[in-house]
Amino acid sequence: MLADVWRKTLFDQRRALVGWVSSIVLVVLLYAAIWPSLRDQPSMSDFLDQMPEAFRSLFATAGADMSTPTGYIQIELMSFMAPALLIIYAVGQGSSAVAGEEDRHSIDLLLGAPVSRTRVLLDKALALVIGTVLLVVVTGVALVLEGAAFDLHLPVSGVVAAMAHLAALALVFGGVALAVGAGTGHAGLARGAAAGLVVVAYLVNGLGSMVDWLEPLQRYSPFYQYAAHDPLRTGMSYPALAVALATFVVLVAVAVWGFRRRDVRG
């Protein structure tokens, strides 16, 4: 199995992935179960309208109608909770892909296998992609099936588009953690760098439309590529997806370069 590092990585994650899948299914179930009690409450829409503009921008509530299934899921799940969960997973896996092996003193065994450092890093990146896509697929299926059970009917095409953009968003920050971890060998630094970038990118995207000096930077935020065109309602933005995926590919290339050029801690 060491010859296929990506399979070994996913095998090592099997219990964690079961926990992640179960948690996501329960989170979606919770939001779906609450929907029938909220859909006929006009006070919710009034509350959103009375929120300060900064809050509406940060939580992507502008133009969303809380009384519709799409607007409810956009505000309650897709604006913050779902991205947070997927980013936490991707950053955790990206930071531990190489640096975690060094912390566990298992990197010597891994590099002793008949595979190059480049192959190890690429397989780790592949495992990150597979795990992220798995969780995103589970999220989308749960939204469609559990939502239907509670009269929360969402357009399948919109859900597919939103999940594609959610996966791309998570992979960007997972790629940051992968690159920093591979280049430094420190998982904590990788997690901290990725987390800091998440906060900055989120604020830049949320406040860019209100702060003049942030507006030119807004379009470079991964959260802008994720949500600016509202994929749950309008479908996929292929240019935005291309930018996010290209960013991930560049980060993987940086991770390969950083991993190959340094000594590892056994």
QUIBELNOR-V961472 format. One line per field, one symbol per residue. burial: + if it has 16 or more other ideal C-beta (glycine too) atoms within 10 Angstrom, else -. A space follows every 10 residues. Layout:
BEGIN
burial->???
END
This chain:
BEGIN
burial->---+++-+++ --+---+--+ +--++-+++- ++--+---+- ---+---+-- -----+++++ +--+-+-+++ +++++++++- -++-++++++ ++++++++++ +++---+--+ ----+-+-++ ++++++++++ ++-+++-+++ -+++-++--+ -+-+---+++ ++++++++++ ++++++++++ +++++++-++ +-+++-++-- ++-+++++-- ---+---+-- ++++++++++ +++-+++--+ +-+++-++-- ++-+++-++- ---+--
END
